[in-house]
Amino acid sequence: MAKRKVANPLAFAVLGSLSERPMHPYEISTTLRSRGKDSSIKLNYGSLYSVVGALEKHGFIEAQETIRDGNRPERTVYRLTAAGEAEFKDWLTELLGSPAREFHPLEAGLAYLPGLHPDRVVELLEQRLVAVDAEIAQITAAHEQMASTNFPRIFWVESEFRLALLQAESAYVHQLAEEIRADAVSGLPFLRQAWKNSVELGIAPAEQLKDPIKYFGQEFDWMKY
């Protein structure tokens, strides 16, 4: 990924908004909110003016005019410069064409799944599924509503991507929870025994692994690697 002079995701959204037409920061903010772009891009609206200032400092945008609407404070309208247009297109090209390693919170939790009793893991996965499946239903309904009004799909394909990710997560978590419940995941019998020993003998699983024959009646080949 290229190292950018202004790397804040909000900067990308600002450049994208100004690629349509000149706007003042407040209009940029309301446009992003009304289009639901904060559902697809991590935006911190509190830093909007500092981001606009940074983009102007680096020559990506410039002030076009200052306007006043009635008794409201003056507002500066910004437009994209040639450098800003090039930056936006290069950034967009990178986002669409170059995969980036992203670290999902669920992936981090799964990495330490043995830290909880398997039955508790199943409870938590099912809890997660309630929220995930609810969001799937919400997004699906929104898609159906937009399709019914013939709102061009090209303007909400990012929501389709979000839905595809959620559906994949739901399918995997449903399957994993069912497999854990049925003891169909290799290593689960060992883990359940380790938790049983921990409760009954007060010995942590890590300590039990120092003498697997004593606590589990066997050596584990996977411990040799």
N, C-alpha and C positions, 0 to 999 in steps of 0.2 A: 504494500500500500504506500502511495506517495505521501511524503511529509508535507503538509500544507501550511501555509502561512496563517490561515485561520481555519482550524480543523473542527470547530464546534459544529455538530449536526444542524444547529439552528442557522449557521452561516450558509450551509447548503440550501436550506429551505428559503432563506432570504434571497439568495441568488436566483433560485428557481422562480420565486414570486416576481422578482424584478425582470426576469427574462420575458414575462408577459407584457408588462407595462410599468412605467414609473409609479411609485407609491411612497407614501410616508410610513414610518414605522407602525403607527397604530393601524393603518389599513392592512399592512402586511400581517399583523397579528390577527386581526378579525378575519382576514381571508383564510389564513391557515386553520383557525378554529372552525370556521363555518364549513370548511371542506374536510374536516376531520383528519388533517394531516398529522396531528399529534398522536394519532393511533398507530401511525406507521413510522414516525421519526421521533426520537427522544428529544423533545423540545423543552427548554427552560425559558419561558417567556420573560421571566424576571431579568434575564441577561440580554434581552433583545437590543436595547440601546447600546450596550457595550459592544455587542457583536457588530451592529451597524457601524459603530465608530471604528472598529478594527478593520472592517472591510473597506471603509473609506480611506483609512490610513495606508492600506496596502494597494490602493488604487483600483480596487475591484468595483466600487460604486462611487458616484459623485453626486453632489447636491445639484438638483435641476432648478428648483425654485422654493420659495417660502410662501406659504399661504396661510390665511386666517379666515375661519368660518365664524362669523358673528363675533361674540364675545369670548370665543374659545382661544386658548393660547396658539401662537404661531406654530405651524408644522412644516418641517422640511421634507420636500419630496425628493426622493433619490432615484437615480437611474443607473442602469448597468453600463459600465465602460467596456471597451473592447477587451481589456484584460479580464474583466469580470465575466464576460460571456465565454471567453476561452477557458477560464477556471471552472465555470459551471459545467461546460460540456466535457472537460477532462475528468472532473469529479464524477459526473453522471456515467461516463464511459467506464470508469473504474468500478463503480458500484454495481453496474449491470454485468460487466464482463470478467471481474476478478473475484473469485471466491475468497472469503476471509474466515479464519477460524473464530467461531463464536462460542462462548462458554455459557451454556444454558444452566440456570440454577438447578433444574431437576437432575441434570447430568452430574453436578457436584454432589447432590444428595445421594444419588444412586451409587456413587463411588465409595460412600461410607455407609451403605445400607446395612451391613452386619452390625452396626453400632446400636441397632434397636432390635427388639424381639420380632421375629417374623410376623406374628399376629398383629403387632402394633404397626408394622410396615404396611400390611394389608389395609388396616384402618385408615392410615394416612393417605395411601394411594387412592382409596375409594373417596376420601374427603376431597382430594385434588380433582378427581373425575367429576364430582358434582359441579365444581366451578368451571372446569374446562368444557364440559358438555353444555353448560348453560351459556357460555360464550359462543360456542358453536351454533346453538339455536338462535342466539341474538344476531349473529352475523349473517346466518342463512336467511333470517327474516328480512334483514336490511337489504340483502342482495335481491331477494324476491320483490321487495318494494321498488328498488331502483329499476329492475328489469321491467316491472309492470308499467313504469312511466317512460320506458324507452330511453332512460338515462344512459348515454354511451358507456359501454363496458370499459373502454380504454381509460376512463377516468377513475375506475375503482379496481383495477387488476391487482393493486397492492393488497387490497382487502381479501381478494381471492387467495393470494399467497399466504396471508395470515390464517385464513380458514384451512388451507391445506396443511399447514404446520400443526394447527390444533387438532385436526382430524387424525393426523399421523400420531401425535402424542396420545390422544385418547385411545386409539387402537392398541398402541404398544402398552400403555399403562393398564388397560383392561386385561390384556393377555398376561402381563407380568403378575398382576394381583391374583388372577385365577391360578396361575402356575405356582405361586408361593402358597396359596391356600391349599393346593393339592400336593404340595411337596414335590413338584415336578421340576424344580430347579436344582441342578447338581450342587452339592455342598450344603443344602438345607438341612438334611438329617444331622450333619456335624454341627451346624449352627444351633439347631434346636437343643442338641445335647449339651453344647457349651453353655447355653443360657440356663438350662436345667441345673447343670453343675454349679453355675454361678449363684443361682438362687439357693440351692440346697447346701452347697459347701462353702459359699462365700469366696470362691476363687475366680478371679477374672479370667476370661477366655484366653488372653495372652499368656497368662501363667500356665493354663492347662496345656497349651501347645508345647510347652517345654518338656512335657512328659506325656505325649499322646497315647502311648500304650496304657498307662495308668488310668487316664481319664476317658479314653475312647476305645481302648482295646485293640488299637492298630496304629501302624505308622502311616503317614500320608505322603504319597509320592510327590504331590505338588509342593510339599514343604522343602524338597530337595533342590528346587529351582530358584 
